[in-house]
Amino acid sequence: MDTKVDNVARKLRRFVSKTARENGVILSQQMFELERYIPEAKSIVAIVEKEVADAPL
């Protein structure tokens, strides 16, 4: 990944928490929209989805 993608992924990871898990449906919709507009988004979405799955309750 390039630096831009790393930076965006890092910022998104900071916001992944219990709240993100509870609002998984909303997060999924937002990630779907992100994928439509940003070519690099698929790798970012994969990172965020892993972080959401691994988030402690």
Beta strands, then each sheet from edge to edge (+ up, - down):
end
